[in-house]
Amino acid sequence: MNTLNAHLKKMGLQKKLMLSAALFSFFYCLLVLPLLYFQLNSQTELQTKLLGEAMNHQLADQVRQPLLQQDAVSLQVILDNLVVHTGMIKQAAVFKPDKSLFAESLDTAPVSKAVSRDVFNQTLTLANGENWQIQITLDPGDIQHQAMTIFWSISALGFLLCALLLYWASRLGNDISARLQNLTACLPSGETGTEANTDADEISRLEKRIEPLLLRPASTDSELRATEPVLESCCLAIRGINLPQLQAHLSHDNLLRVLKRFDDIITTISELFKAERLSGANNCVYLRFVATADDSNFLLRAISSHLALAELQREQANEEGAGLILSSALAIDPIHKGDEDAANDSCRFMQDTAAEATFAQLSATSLLADPWQLLTHETVKTKIPAEAGIYFEALAGASDNASQTSETFLFADLGSEEQALFERQLAYLRNRLSENEEPHWQPSTSGNPLIHIAS
């Protein structure tokens, strides 16, 4: 059963629709047509019985007077007229009280032995007290023929509708499948064409492509989402370690292009990971990640942003020969810590003061990090559940002026599931950046040599 379910999941949308249409057609033929056949047969038997009884009563009224008068000639004429003018009546006979035949009329047309006939008998009591027997034999073939004509007409119409349903399912499935494949092809992915086609289910491939974008459940009420209370937030400081060296050695145009590329990467990452870029200072860029009631993975988004930024900056530096070398620091934003600080949240001065202290702490912590490293404090480490599989290492002897007693931790690794998701997110970011990529670098005209300062 599991193998069958797995096989069905891998089937394309067109095959699934055609399979559904074929199953519907099969059950139609298996249930509806037999039911119709038995119902028509039942109606044929009922109609034959009613007709036989009616003809018997009619014949009894007609032969009553000839029997009283013992008029065999008139009786034979009545029987002959009944058989000749009524096609379904194949035999009509009258029997004496002693069961001997008195008069009979037979249809002279040849009859197949396979034809079944229904015989109807009725006792006729005359005024003199004698009990005569009247017998009529009917051939229900005409009624059965009409019933079978109805049955085969409905069957043919049903088969035609099933064929049209299969054709419509094939066309509809093909159209929807093509649209899903075109939509999937428009979405960026780090997979090769062979890897992307291993799963034949177009919807599964589309879900896999857009999974990096689904960072939180969608809400149907945009106004409610806009007014959701902010439960917590964190700030990520990104320091350009070698920014002074770039300013000293690169031409003005090339420096602007390096920084413009950096801005493009920051903007794309902010869109994907729902980050808010704050004012920068002290060679640092600050990003804020907010947690709400429906989205509590703000710390994972911040860590993923650092990893993506570091990877993309390395690639940019390798391609262009010069680029920013980054180090990062992550801390919980003290502005939003729950109901106990609701009074501070309503005071803009207190918010600005807390933000300034946080930025100063982050700036100092980022100075302790080596290139491409992410440092944080125990507060952040304890808020990430152990089952998330995100690993940190204690950085012995490292502290900053803002928190002398706070132990500093170095981000080490993501869990396997988070790493797999991050790889798809990174592929999405690469494609987004490559779509609108412009030449950010041009040869220097100032005579200053380009130096390789990316490690």
For each residue, the residues with C-beta under 8 A, 3 or more apart:
1: 4 5
2: 5 6
3: 6 7
4: 1 7 8
5: 1 2 8 9
6: 2 3 9 10
7: 3 4 10 11
8: 4 5 11 16
9: 5 6 201 204
10: 6 7 199 200 201
11: 7 8 15 16 19 200 201
12: 15 16 173 177 200 201 202
13: 16 17 173 176 177 180 201 202 203
14: 17 18 169 170 173 174 176 177
15: 11 12 18 19 173
16: 8 11 12 13 19 20 173
17: 13 14 20 21 169 170 172 173
18: 14 15 21 22 166 169 170 173
19: 11 15 16 22 23
20: 16 17 23 24 169
21: 17 18 24 25 162 165 166 168 169
22: 18 19 25 26 166
23: 19 20 26 27
24: 20 21 27 28 162 165
25: 21 22 28 29 162 165 166
26: 22 23 29 30
27: 23 24 30 31
28: 24 25 31 32 33 158 162
29: 25 26 32 33 158 159 162
30: 26 27 33 34
31: 27 28 34 35
32: 28 29 35 36 158
33: 28 29 30 36 37 151 154 155 158
34: 30 31 37 38
35: 31 32 38 39
36: 32 33 39 40 151 154 155
37: 33 34 40 41 151
38: 34 35 41 42
39: 35 36 42 43
40: 36 37 43 44 147 148 150 151
41: 37 38 44 45 147
42: 38 39 45 46
43: 39 40 46 47 147
44: 40 41 47 48 140 143 144 147
45: 41 42 48 49 140
46: 42 43 49 50
47: 43 44 50 51 140 143
48: 44 45 51 52 118 138 140 143
49: 45 46 52 53 118
50: 46 47 53 54
51: 47 48 54 55 88 138 143
52: 48 49 55 56 118 120 136 138
53: 49 50 56 57 120
54: 50 51 57 58
55: 51 52 58 59 82 86 89 120 136 138
56: 52 53 59 60 120 121 122 134 136
57: 53 54 60 61 122
58: 54 55 61 62
59: 55 56 62 63 78 79 82 92 134 136
60: 56 57 63 64 122 124 134
61: 57 58 64
62: 58 59 78 82
63: 59 60 66 67 75 78 79 94 124 134
64: 60 61 67 68 124 126
65: 68 69
66: 63 69 70 71 72 74 75 78
67: 63 64 70 71 75 94 124 126 132
68: 64 65 126 127 128
69: 65 66 74
70: 66 67
71: 66 67 74 75
72: 66 75 76 102 103
73: 76 77
74: 66 69 71 77 78
75: 63 66 67 71 72 78 79 94 102 103
76: 72 73 79 80 103 105
77: 73 74 80 81
78: 59 62 63 66 74 75 81 82
79: 59 63 75 76 82 83 92 93 94 103 104 105
80: 76 77 83 84 105
81: 77 78 84 85
82: 55 59 62 78 79 85 86 89 92 105
83: 79 80 86 89 90 91 92 105 106 107
84: 80 81
85: 81 82
86: 55 82 83 89
87: 142
88: 51 138 139 140 141 142 143
89: 55 82 83 86 92 107 136 137 138 139
90: 83 106 107 111 117 137 138 139
91: 83 104 105 106 107 135 136 137
92: 59 79 82 83 89 104 105 134 135 136 137
93: 79 101 103 104 105 134 135
94: 63 67 75 79 101 102 103 104 132 133 134 135
95: 99 100 101 102 132 133 134 135
96: 99 100 101 102 132
97: 130 131 132
98:
99: 95 96 133
100: 95 96
101: 93 94 95 96 104
102: 72 75 94 95 96 132
103: 72 75 76 79 93 94
104: 79 91 92 93 94 101
105: 76 79 80 82 83 91 92 93
106: 83 90 91
107: 83 89 90 91 111
108:
109:
110:
111: 90 107 115 139
112: 115
113:
114:
115: 111 112 139 141
116: 140
117: 90 137 138 139 140
118: 48 49 52 137 138 140
119: 135 136 137 138
120: 52 53 55 56 135 136 137 138
121: 56 133 134 135
122: 56 57 60 133 134 135
123: 131 132 133 134
124: 60 63 64 67 131 132 133 134
125: 129 130 131 132
126: 64 67 68 129 130 131 132
127: 68
128: 68
129: 125 126
130: 97 125 126
131: 97 123 124 125 126
132: 67 94 95 96 97 102 123 124 125 126
133: 94 95 99 121 122 123 124
134: 56 59 60 63 92 93 94 95 121 122 123 124
135: 91 92 93 94 95 119 120 121 122
136: 52 55 56 59 89 91 92 119 120
137: 89 90 91 92 117 118 119 120
138: 48 51 52 55 88 89 90 117 118 119 120
139: 88 89 90 111 115 117 142
140: 44 45 47 48 88 116 117 118 143 144
141: 88 115 144 145
142: 87 88 139 145 146
143: 44 47 48 51 88 140 146 147
144: 44 140 141 147 148
145: 141 142 148 149
146: 142 143 149 150
147: 40 41 43 44 143 144 150 151
148: 40 144 145 151 152
149: 145 146 152 153
150: 40 146 147 153 154
151: 33 36 37 40 147 148 154 155
152: 148 149 155 156
153: 149 150 156 157
154: 33 36 150 151 157 158
155: 33 36 151 152 158 159
156: 152 153 159 160
157: 153 154 160 161
158: 28 29 32 33 154 155 161 162
159: 29 155 156 162 163
160: 156 157 163 164
161: 157 158 164 165
162: 21 24 25 28 29 158 159 165 166
163: 159 160 166 167
164: 160 161 167 168
165: 21 24 25 161 162 168 169
166: 18 21 22 25 162 163 169 170
167: 163 164 170 171
168: 21 164 165 171 172
169: 14 17 18 20 21 165 166 172 173
170: 14 17 18 166 167 173 174
171: 167 168 174 175
172: 17 168 169 175 176
173: 12 13 14 15 16 17 18 169 170 176 177
174: 14 170 171 177 178
175: 171 172 178 179
176: 13 14 172 173 179 180
177: 12 13 14 173 174 180 181 202
178: 174 175 181 182
179: 175 176 182 183
180: 13 176 177 183 184 202 203 205 206
181: 177 178 184 185 202
182: 178 179 185 186
183: 179 180 186 187 206
184: 180 181 187 196 202 205 206 209
185: 181 182
186: 182 183
187: 183 184 206 209 210 428
188: 209 427 428 430 431 432 435
189: 196 208 209 424 427 428 431
190: 423 424 426 427 430
191: 195 196 427
192: 195 196
193: 196 197
194: 197 198
195: 191 192 198
196: 184 189 191 192 193 199 205
197: 193 194 200
198: 194 195
199: 10 196 204 205 208
200: 10 11 12 197
201: 9 10 11 12 13 204 205
202: 12 13 177 180 181 184 205 206
203: 13 180 206 207
204: 9 199 201 207 208
205: 180 184 196 199 201 202 208 209
206: 180 183 184 187 202 203 209 210
207: 203 204 210 211
208: 189 199 204 205 211 424
209: 184 187 188 189 205 206
210: 187 206 207 213 214
211: 207 208 214 421 424
212: 272 421 424 425 427 428
213: 210 272 428
214: 210 211 218
215: 272 273 274 295 297 301
216: 274 294 295 297
217: 294 295
218: 214
219: 222 224 225 294
220:
221: 224 225
222: 219 225 226
223: 226 227
224: 219 221 227 228
225: 219 221 222 228 294
226: 222 223
227: 223 224
228: 224 225 292 293 294
229: 292 293
230: 233 290 291 292 336
231: 291 292 293 296 336 338
232: 290 291 298 332 333 336 337 338
233: 230 288 289 290 291 298 332 333 335 336
234: 288 289 298 299 302 330 331 332 333 380
235: 278 286 287 288 289 330 331 333 358 359 362
236: 275 286 287 288 289 302 305 306 328 329 330 362
237: 284 285 286 328 329 330 331 359 362 363 365 366
238: 266 284 285 286 287 306 309 326 327 328 366
239: 282 283 284 326 327 328 329 363 366 367 369
240: 243 246 262 283 284 285 324 325 326
241: 283 324 325 326 327 371
242: 245 246 324 325 453
243: 240 246 247 283 324
244: 247 248 283
245: 242 248 249 451 453
246: 240 242 243 249 250 255 258 322 324 453
247: 243 244 250 255
248: 244 245
249: 245 246 448 449 451 453
250: 246 247 254 255 258 322 444 448 450
251: 254 255 444 445 446 448
252: 255 256 446
253: 256 257 442 444 445
254: 250 251 257 258 322 441 442 444 450
255: 246 247 250 251 252 258 259
256: 252 253 259 260
257: 253 254 260 261 440 441 442
258: 246 250 254 255 261 262 320 322 323 324 440 441
259: 255 256 262 263 324
260: 256 257 263 264 440
261: 257 258 264 265 316 320 323 440
262: 240 258 259 265 266 313 316 323 324
263: 259 260 266 267
264: 260 261 267 268 433 436
265: 261 262 268 269 309 312 313 316 429 433
266: 238 262 263 269 270 277 285 287 309
267: 263 264 270 271 277
268: 264 265 271 272 429 432 433
269: 265 266 272 273 275 305 308 309 312 429
270: 266 267 273 274 275 276 277 287 305
271: 267 268 274
272: 212 213 215 268 269 308 425 428 429 432
273: 215 269 270 289 301 302 304 305 308
274: 215 216 270 271 289 290 295 301
275: 236 269 270 287 288 289 301 302 305
276: 270 287 288 289 290
277: 266 267 270 285 286 287
278: 235 286 287 288 355 359
279: 286
280: 284 285 286
281: 284 359 363
282: 239 363
283: 239 240 241 243 244
284: 237 238 239 240 280 281 359 362 363 366
285: 237 238 240 266 277 280
286: 235 236 237 238 277 278 279 280 359 362
287: 235 236 238 266 270 275 276 277 278 302 305
288: 233 234 235 236 275 276 278 333
289: 233 234 235 236 273 274 275 276 298 299 301 302 305
290: 230 232 233 274 276 298 336
291: 230 231 232 233 295 296 297 298
292: 228 229 230 231 295 296
293: 228 229 231
294: 216 217 219 225 228
295: 215 216 217 274 291 292 298
296: 231 291 292
297: 215 216 291 300 301
298: 232 233 234 289 290 291 295 301 302
299: 234 289 302 303 330 380 383 384
300: 297 303 304 384 388 390 418
301: 215 273 274 275 289 297 298 304 305
302: 234 236 273 275 287 289 298 299 305 306 330
303: 299 300 306 307 330 374 390 411 414
304: 273 300 301 307 308 418 422 425
305: 236 269 270 273 275 287 289 301 302 308 309
306: 236 238 302 303 309 310 328 330 374 411
307: 303 304 310 311 374 414 422 426
308: 269 272 273 304 305 311 312 422 425 426 429
309: 238 265 266 269 305 306 312 313 326 328
310: 306 307 313 314 326 328 372
311: 307 308 314 315 426
312: 265 269 308 309 315 316 426 429 430 433
313: 262 265 309 310 316 317 323 324 325 326 454
314: 310 311 317 318 323 372 454
315: 311 312 318 319 430
316: 261 262 265 312 313 319 320 323
317: 313 314 320 321 322 323 324 325 453 454
318: 314 315 454
319: 315 316
320: 258 261 316 317 323 440 441
321: 317 441 450 452
322: 246 250 254 258 317 450 451 452 453 454
323: 258 261 262 313 314 316 317 320 453 454
324: 240 241 242 243 246 258 259 262 313 317
325: 240 241 242 313 317 371 372 453 454 455
326: 238 239 240 241 309 310 313 371 372
327: 238 239 241 366 367 369 370 371 372 373 374 375
328: 236 237 238 239 306 309 310 366 369 373 374 375
329: 236 237 239 362 363 365 366 369 374 375 376
330: 234 235 236 237 299 302 303 306 362 374 375 376 380 411
331: 234 235 237 358 361 362 365 376 377 379 380
332: 232 233 234 337 379 380 383
333: 232 233 234 235 288 336 354 355 358
334: 337 341 354 357 358
335: 233 341 344 345 351 354 355 358
336: 230 231 232 233 290 333 341 345
337: 232 332 334 340 341
338: 231 232 341
339: 342
340: 337
341: 334 335 336 337 338 344 345
342: 339 345 346
343: 346 347
344: 335 341 347 350 351 354
345: 335 336 341 342 351
346: 342 343
347: 343 344 350 351
348: 351 352
349: 352 353
350: 344 347 353 354
351: 335 344 345 347 348 354 355
352: 348 349 355 356
353: 349 350 356 357
354: 333 334 335 344 350 351 357 358
355: 278 333 335 351 352 358 359
356: 352 353 359 360
357: 334 353 354 360 361 402
358: 235 331 333 334 335 354 355 361 362
359: 235 237 278 281 284 286 355 356 362 363
360: 356 357 363 364 402
361: 331 357 358 364 365 400 402 403
362: 235 236 237 284 286 329 330 331 358 359 365 366
363: 237 239 281 282 284 329 359 360 366 367
364: 360 361 367 368 400 401 402
365: 237 329 331 361 362 368 369 375 376 377 400 402 408
366: 237 238 239 284 327 328 329 362 363 369 375
367: 239 327 363 364 400
368: 364 365 375 395 398 400 408
369: 239 327 328 329 365 366 373 374 375 410
370: 327 373
371: 241 325 326 327 455
372: 310 314 325 326 327
373: 327 328 369 370 410 411
374: 303 306 307 327 328 329 330 369 410 411
375: 327 328 329 330 365 366 368 369 395 398 408 409 410 411
376: 329 330 331 365 380 381 392 408 409 411
377: 331 365 380 381 403 406 407 408 409
378: 381 382 406 407 409
379: 331 332 382 383 406
380: 234 299 330 331 332 376 377 383 384 409
381: 376 377 378 384 392 409
382: 378 379
383: 299 332 379 380
384: 299 300 380 381 388 390
385: 388
386:
387:
388: 300 384 385 415 418
389: 414 415 416 417 418
390: 300 303 384 411 413 414 415 418
391: 411 412 413 414
392: 376 381 409 410 411 412
393: 409 410 412
394: 407 408 409 410
395: 368 375 398 407 408 409 410
396:
397:
398: 368 375 395 408
399: 403 404 405 406 407 408
400: 361 364 365 367 368 403 404 406 408
401: 364 404
402: 357 360 361 364 365
403: 361 377 399 400 406
404: 399 400 401
405: 399
406: 377 378 379 399 400 403
407: 377 378 394 395 399
408: 365 368 375 376 377 394 395 398 399 400
409: 375 376 377 378 380 381 392 393 394 395
410: 369 373 374 375 392 393 394 395
411: 303 306 330 373 374 375 376 390 391 392
412: 391 392 393
413: 390 391 419
414: 303 307 389 390 391 418 419 422
415: 388 389 390 418 419
416: 389 419 420
417: 389 420 421
418: 300 304 388 389 390 414 415 421 422
419: 413 414 415 416 422 423
420: 416 417 423 424
421: 211 212 417 418 424 425
422: 304 307 308 414 418 419 425 426
423: 190 419 420 426 427
424: 189 190 208 211 212 420 421 427 428
425: 212 272 304 308 421 422 428 429
426: 190 307 308 311 312 422 423 429 430
427: 188 189 190 191 212 423 424 430 431
428: 187 188 189 212 213 272 424 425 431 432
429: 265 268 269 272 308 312 425 426 432 433
430: 188 190 312 315 426 427 433 434
431: 188 189 427 428 434 435
432: 188 268 272 428 429 435 436
433: 264 265 268 312 429 430 436 437
434: 430 431 437
435: 188 431 432
436: 264 432 433
437: 433 434
438:
439: 442
440: 257 258 260 261 320
441: 254 257 258 320 321
442: 253 254 257 439
443:
444: 250 251 253 254 447 448 449 450
445: 251 253
446: 251 252
447: 444
448: 249 250 251 444
449: 249 444
450: 250 254 321 322 444
451: 245 249 322
452: 321 322
453: 242 245 246 249 317 322 323 325
454: 313 314 317 318 322 323 325
455: 325 371
